[in-house]
């Protein structure tokens, strides 16, 4: 007779009183299902042996069962003693170390699978927006802030798998039910992840903020809803995906973007960039010159384009800064006072950023300048939440007219807010 048959045979020996006794013990064990069944099977076998011995001494079946249960003592006390015997503090500490390792391995697996899932989402989103709203809309999907969105989405998937793996491992190793440990793990993990995110400077847009804040939230939800070890789950439950899920994800990653590119949906998108030839624009007055170049708004009275360009780094660095100097000898800088560089919110573009955001009423960053200074002026173009593109205007007050004028043509590019999540929310507003 194998072990399963032996268990079934023993279960027929214990009567209804014995079943109630064992059920009462089970309520006090608070162990994972597999371990709980193992302990109860041992108790059942012990009760069967004691009952058989008492019946051999001449007691009837009911009295023998009652005496066997009486020798075991109170079911509550018995369950508590068994729980304390198995669920020691040393076992819990060892389970924490092993659980962290197992959770980390599951988090890495989730991150790898998430690359496929998030790649599908971004490719589909980019294809749809470009097809429906034109090429300019792709900047909002593929810009610098989208990198943080992509990263946060991967971390959220990894957090889900990591939390489930950690609780599953700790529950099995510590012989405690997931319901006993999952709240503490959910809280501790969410706090640690939140502290990391708060102190981690990245390039953010609103989608990136949402994706990063979803990481501790996903951890908490995954931990609180983690099932006990041994509980069955449906094939499509969010956990470790079945090969069917992975296969569908791979197919979507390659097939959907190809199919979307074959869809003939086009929408005409007007641009405020001018197509006039440079020779024609050169003959225009200064004010019309700005309009011809496509600028819908410029700094107040910034209308002088007759001076040479200034020097600036072509793109913002990873910290969202542009370095700028005034080193052209062709300009008589003594003709100007209060030299400064102004960063204005601009309209994102595929190629060259040309248009100031029509909603902008003023620059969001102003840095004073000194002519012929070898030290670069650092302009924090990525210091304002919600700015997707910028334009730089070097301006000064003309001594002869007392007007502030732009010196040379503006320059700009795409940018995202650079800083921490705390910086983002502290700098919102005008």
C-alpha positions, 0 to 999 in steps of 0.5 A: 500500500502506498502513502496515499492509500494509507492516508485514505485508509486512516481517514476512514478510522477517525470519526466526526469528533476526531475530524472536529478535533483536527479542524480545531488544531488546524485553525491554530497552526497557521501554516502553508497548506502542504505543511498543514496537511502533513502535520494533520496527517501525522496527528491523524495517524497518531490518533488512529494508533492510540484508538486502535490500542485502546480498542484492543484493551476492551474500550468501544470505538467511541470511548477509545476515540474520546480517550485518544483525543483526551491524551492529546490535550486541548486542540487549541493548546496542541495547535499553538505548541505545534506552531511554535515548534515549527515556526521558530525565529531562527527559521524565520530569519533564514527564510528571510535571507532565502526569500530575498534571494528567490524574490530577486531571481523572480524579479529578474525573470519578470524584468526580462519578460517585461521587456517584451511586454513593454516593448509591444506596448510602446511600439503599438502606441508609437505606431498608432499616434504617428499614424493618427496624429502625424510625426510630431506626436511621436516625440511625446512617445519616444522623447527623453521622458519616455525612457523613464516611462519604459524603465518604470514599467519594467520595474513595476512588472519586476516588482510584481514577480519579485513580491510574489516570489519573496512571499512564496519562498518565505512562506515555504521556508518559514512554515507560515501562511502567506496571509501571516507575512504578506502585509509586513512584506508589502509595507516594508517593500513599498517603503524601501522602493518609495525611498529609492524612487524619491532620491533617484534623479531621472528624466521625467514626464507625467507618464514617467512619474506615473510609471515610477509611482506604480512600482511600490504600488504594484509591489504592495498589491502583489504582496497583499494578494499573494496566494498561499503555497500549494494553492492552485492558480488559473493558467492566465493568472498574473504570476509566472506566465505560461508558455502561451502568454510568452508566445502571444507576447512575442507574436504581438511584438513583431506582428502588430507594428508591421500590421499598423504600418500597413494601415492607410490612415493619415491625418494632415498636421499643419506646422507653423514652420515657414517654407520661405527661402532664406534669401526672401527672409533676409529681405524681411524686416525684423518682426516679419523675419521672426514670423517667417521662421515660424516663431509664434511667440518671442521674448518681449521686444526681442526683434533684433536678428542682425547680430552673429550667433552665440555658442551653445552645446547642441543638446542638453546633457543627461542632467538637463543642462546646456552650456553656453558662452558669449565669445564672438568678437564680431559683436560689440558686447559693450552695446548691451547691458543685462545680458542673459539667456532665457529658456522658453517652452517650445513646441516639439518637432521632428527635426528643428525646434522652431516655435515657442509654446503659444501658452508660454507667457515668459521664460522658465529659466533665466541665467545671467551672462558675461561677455568673453567669459571663458566659463560656460553659463549652465542653463537648466533647460530640464528644470521645469516639469512638463517641458518637452522642448525648449528654445534658448534666447540670448537677450540684452538691453540695447543701450541706444534704444533701451529695448531688450533684443535677441542677439542671434537666432534662437536654438533649442531641442527636445528635453525632459524634466531632470530631477527626483519625484520630489523635485517634480512636485515641488516645482509644479506650477507657474 
